[in-house]
C-alpha cells in the first residue's frame, strides 16, 4: 500500500496503471479505498486492483521486516508467516 500510493509520482505511471493488475496489501495507516476514489486515473482502472485485507499483518512493513531480519530477531513470525519466512531465508531474498 505504501508504494502504491506513491505510484502517480513514478515515471510513466499512467501506462503502469492501465497496463497491469495490482494486488495490494492493506496497511493500517492507509485508506486505499479512499485513495483510489480520489485519484481519477486509478479510479478509472480500479477493476485491475485487488486489495488484500490482512488483519494479522497490516501493521508490518518491509522496512520493519528487514530490520528484524538483520537483527536475527525471534519476532519475525509476528509480522510474516512461518512458511513465507522459510522461503525468504532459503532463497536469500532480502
C-alpha positions in Angstrom: 0.0 0.0 0.0 2.7 2.4 0.9 4.4 2.1 -2.5 1.1 2.0 -4.4 0.1 5.4 -3.1 3.4 6.8 -4.5 2.8 5.4 -7.9 1.4 8.5 -9.5 4.8 10.1 -8.9 6.6 7.5 -10.9 7.8 8.0 -14.5 5.1 6.9 -16.9 2.7 6.0 -14.1 -0.3 6.2 -16.3 1.0 3.5 -18.5 1.7 1.3 -15.5 -1.8 1.8 -14.1 -3.5 1.0 -17.4 -1.3 -2.0 -18.3 -1.0 -4.1 -15.2 -3.2 -5.6 -12.5 -2.3 -4.9 -8.9 -2.6 -6.9 -5.6 -2.1 -4.5 -2.7 -1.8 -5.5 0.9 -3.7 -3.2 3.2 -1.8 -1.1 5.8 -3.4 0.2 8.9 -2.4 3.8 8.2 -3.5 4.0 4.6 -7.2 4.1 3.4 -6.7 2.5 0.0 -10.4 2.7 -1.0 -10.4 6.5 -0.3 -7.1 6.9 -2.2 -8.5 5.1 -5.2 -11.7 7.1 -5.2 -9.8 10.4 -5.0 -7.5 9.6 -7.9 -9.2 9.9 -11.3 -6.7 7.7 -13.2 -6.5 5.0 -10.6 -10.3 5.1 -10.0 -10.9 4.6 -13.8 -8.9 1.4 -13.6 -10.0 0.1 -10.2 -11.1 -3.2 -11.8 -7.4 -4.0 -12.1 -6.8 -3.6 -8.3 -7.3 -6.2 -5.6 -6.9 -5.1 -2.0 -5.9 -7.8 0.4 -7.2 -7.2 3.9 -4.9 -8.9 6.3 -5.6 -8.2 9.9 -2.7 -10.3 11.1 -0.1 -8.3 9.3 -1.5 -4.9 8.5 0.9 -3.2 10.9 4.0 -4.8 9.4 6.2 -3.2 6.7 9.2 -4.3 4.6 11.4 -1.8 6.5 10.4 -3.4 9.8 10.9 -6.9 8.3 14.4 -6.1 7.0 15.4 -4.6 10.4 14.2 -7.7 12.3 15.9 -10.0 9.8 19.2 -8.1 10.2 18.9 -8.4 14.0 18.0 -12.1 13.6 15.0 -11.4 15.8 12.7 -14.1 17.1 9.8 -11.7 16.4 9.9 -12.2 12.6 7.0 -14.6 12.7 4.9 -11.9 14.3 4.9 -10.0 11.0 5.2 -12.8 8.5 4.0 -16.4 8.3 6.5 -19.2 9.0 6.2 -20.6 5.5 7.0 -17.2 3.9 9.9 -16.6 6.2 11.3 -20.1 5.4 11.0 -19.3 1.7 12.7 -15.9 2.1 15.6 -17.4 4.1 16.0 -20.4 1.8 16.1 -18.2 -1.3 18.1 -15.4 0.3 15.6 -12.8 -0.9 16.5 -10.0 1.5 
